């Protein structure tokens, strides 16, 4: 059993708890506005870069010589299974957030109605350190008073979520949803303990 002795479960936000498709669409429209690059051209190139293990929108912007515009967190919305999964898991484990986010993470969690499920929230904007830096994972474990081997990280990216969590000694679940599902593990260091196709599936793995 992969997850015996677990006390704390940490989550990424984008493409894990929250669907980012509308935010991506907003950014693509802004980046391509007034340029010779169409939305479709950019979108297909973005997917191509994700499938080659690059951060797709950043790589596509560089490819076309476009400025990468700010992220619109207000366009994100919860996946349908996020709230029921968090409700179930919070009855068994201490939950936390470890995420690269723009400022206002707690406010967004409150607006989505899920803030109370989390014992602690660590966001790159507020912490001044971003994944995959191990420091943000160390801080989360220290504040939770949780040993790495007693914690699970659930996220969508092999580079930002799985690799650093494994490096620090946490168990890992990679959720394959969103555009980042096109990314692939390159070796043992960024291969998760378990893959899941949805957040609901992660709940079934832990309960």
For each residue, the residues with C-beta under 8 A, 3 or more apart:
1: 4
2: 171 193 194 205
3: 6 152 171 205 206
4: 1
5: 149 150
6: 3 9 93 150 151 152 171 206
7: 93 94 146 150 151
8: 93 94 95 96 141 144 146 150 151 152
9: 6 89 93 94 95 96 151 152 154 206
10: 95 96 97 98 140 151 152 153 154 165 170
11: 16 17 95 96 97 98 99 153 154 155
12: 15 16 17 97 98 99 153 154 155 156 157 160 161
13: 16 17 18 76 97 99 101 105
14: 17 18 20 76 99 100 101 156 178
15: 12 18 19 20 156 157 175 177 178 179 180 181
16: 11 12 13 154 155 156 161 175 177 199
17: 11 12 13 14 78 79 82 86 114 199
18: 13 14 15 76 77 78 79 82 112
19: 15 22 76 77 78 79 178
20: 14 15 23 24 75 76 178 179
21: 24 25 178 179
22: 19 25 26 75 76 77
23: 20 26 27 71 72 73 75 76
24: 20 21 27 28 46 57 179
25: 21 22 28 29 75
26: 22 23 29 30 72 75
27: 23 24 30 31 57 68 69 70 71 72
28: 24 25 31 32 39 42 43 46 57
29: 25 26 32 33 39
30: 26 27 33 69
31: 27 28 35 37 42 57 61 66 67 68 69
32: 28 29 35 37 38 39 41 42 66
33: 29 30
34:
35: 31 32 64 66
36:
37: 31 32 41 42 64 66
38: 32 41 42
39: 28 29 32 42 43
40: 43 44
41: 32 37 38 44 45 64
42: 28 31 32 37 38 39 45 46 60 64 66
43: 28 39 40 46 47
44: 40 41 47 48
45: 41 42 48 49 60 63 64
46: 24 28 42 43 49 50 56 57 59 60 179
47: 43 44 50 51 56 179 182
48: 44 45 51 52 56 60
49: 45 46 52 54 55 56 59 60 63
50: 46 47 53 54 55 56 179 180 182 183
51: 47 48 182 183
52: 48 49
53: 50 159 183 184 186
54: 49 50 58 59
55: 49 50 58 59
56: 46 47 48 49 50 59 60 179 182
57: 24 27 28 31 46 60 61 68
58: 54 55 61 62 68
59: 46 49 54 55 56 62 63
60: 42 45 46 48 49 56 57 63 64 66
61: 31 57 58 64 66 67 68
62: 58 59 65
63: 45 49 59 60
64: 35 37 41 42 45 60 61
65: 62
66: 31 32 35 37 42 60 61
67: 31 61
68: 27 31 57 58 61
69: 27 30 31
70: 27 102
71: 23 27 102
72: 23 26 27 75
73: 23 76 101 102 104 108
74:
75: 20 22 23 25 26 72
76: 13 14 18 19 20 22 23 73 108
77: 18 19 22 112
78: 17 18 19 82 83 112 114
79: 17 18 19 82 177 198 199
80:
81: 84 85 198 199 200 203
82: 17 18 78 79 85 86 112 114 199
83: 78 86 87 112 113 114
84: 81 87 88 200 203
85: 81 82 88 89 199 200 202 203
86: 17 82 83 89 90 95 114 117
87: 83 84 90 91 117
88: 84 85 91 92 203 207
89: 9 85 86 92 93 95 117 203 206 207
90: 86 87 93 95 117
91: 87 88
92: 88 89 206 207
93: 6 7 8 9 89 90 206
94: 7 8 9 119 144 146
95: 8 9 10 11 86 89 90 117 118 119
96: 8 9 10 11 118 119 120 121 122 140 144
97: 10 11 12 13 105 109 118 120 121 122 123
98: 10 11 12 122 131 136 137 140 153
99: 11 12 13 14 105 122 123 124 131
100: 14 123 124 130 131 160
101: 13 14 73 104 105 108 123 124 125
102: 70 71 73 105 125
103: 123 125 126
104: 73 101 107 108 125
105: 13 97 99 101 102 108 109 121 123 125 126
106: 109 110 115 121 123
107: 104 110 111
108: 73 76 101 104 105 111 112
109: 97 105 106 112 114 115 118 121
110: 106 107 113 115
111: 107 108
112: 18 77 78 82 83 108 109 115
113: 83 110
114: 17 78 82 83 86 109 117 118
115: 106 109 110 112 118 121
116:
117: 86 87 89 90 95 114
118: 95 96 97 109 114 115 121
119: 94 95 96 144
120: 96 97 140 143 144
121: 96 97 105 106 109 115 118
122: 96 97 98 99 126 127 136 139 140 143
123: 97 99 100 101 103 105 106 126 127
124: 99 100 101 127 128 129 130 131 136
125: 101 102 103 104 105
126: 103 105 122 123
127: 122 123 124 136 139
128: 124
129: 124 133 135 136 139
130: 100 124 133 136
131: 98 99 100 124 136 137 160 161 164
132: 159 160 163 164
133: 129 130 136 164
134: 137 138 164 167 168
135: 129 138 139
136: 98 122 124 127 129 130 131 133 139 140
137: 98 131 134 140 141 153 164 165 168 170
138: 134 135 141 142 168
139: 122 127 129 135 136 142 143
140: 10 96 98 120 122 136 137 143 144
141: 8 137 138 144 146 147 148 151 168 170
142: 138 139 145
143: 120 122 139 140
144: 8 94 96 119 120 140 141 151
145: 142
146: 7 8 94 141 150 151
147: 141 150 151 169
148: 141 151 168 169 170
149: 5 169 170 171
150: 5 6 7 8 146 147
151: 6 7 8 9 10 141 144 146 147 148 170 171
152: 3 6 8 9 10 170 171 172 173 206
153: 10 11 12 98 137 161 162 165 170 171 172 173
154: 9 10 11 12 16 161 172 173 174 175 196 199 202
155: 11 12 16 160 161 162 165 172 173 174 175
156: 12 14 15 16 161 174 175 176 177 178 180 181
157: 12 15 160 161 162 174 180 183
158: 161 162 163 174 183 184 185 186 190 191 192
159: 53 132 162 163 183 190
160: 12 100 131 132 155 157 163 164
161: 12 16 131 153 154 155 156 157 158 164 165 172 174
162: 153 155 157 158 159 165 166 172 174 185 190 191 192
163: 132 158 159 160 166 167 189 190
164: 131 132 133 134 137 160 161 167 168
165: 10 137 153 155 161 162 168 170 171 172
166: 162 163 169 170 172 189 190 192
167: 134 163 164 189
168: 134 137 138 141 148 164 165
169: 147 148 149 166
170: 10 137 141 148 149 151 152 153 165 166
171: 2 3 6 149 151 152 153 165 193
172: 152 153 154 155 161 162 165 166 192 193 194
173: 152 153 154 155 192 193 194 195 196 202 205
174: 154 155 156 157 158 161 162 192 194 195 196
175: 15 16 154 155 156 196 197 198 199 201 202
176: 156 181 195 196 197
177: 15 16 79 156 181 197 198 199
178: 14 15 19 20 21 156 181
179: 15 20 21 24 46 47 50 56 182
180: 15 50 156 157 183
181: 15 156 176 177 178
182: 47 50 51 56 179
183: 50 51 53 157 158 159 180
184: 53 158
185: 158 162 190 191 192
186: 53 158 189 190
187: 190 191
188: 191
189: 163 166 167 186
190: 158 159 162 163 166 185 186 187
191: 158 162 185 187 188
192: 158 162 166 172 173 174 185 195
193: 2 171 172 173
194: 2 172 173 174 205
195: 173 174 176 192
196: 154 173 174 175 176 199 201 202 205
197: 175 176 177 201
198: 79 81 175 177 201 202
199: 16 17 79 81 82 85 154 175 177 196 202 203
200: 81 84 85 203 204
201: 175 196 197 198 204 205
202: 85 154 173 175 196 198 199 205 206
203: 81 84 85 88 89 199 200 206 207
204: 200 201 207
205: 2 3 173 194 196 201 202
206: 3 6 9 89 92 93 152 202 203
207: 88 89 92 203 204
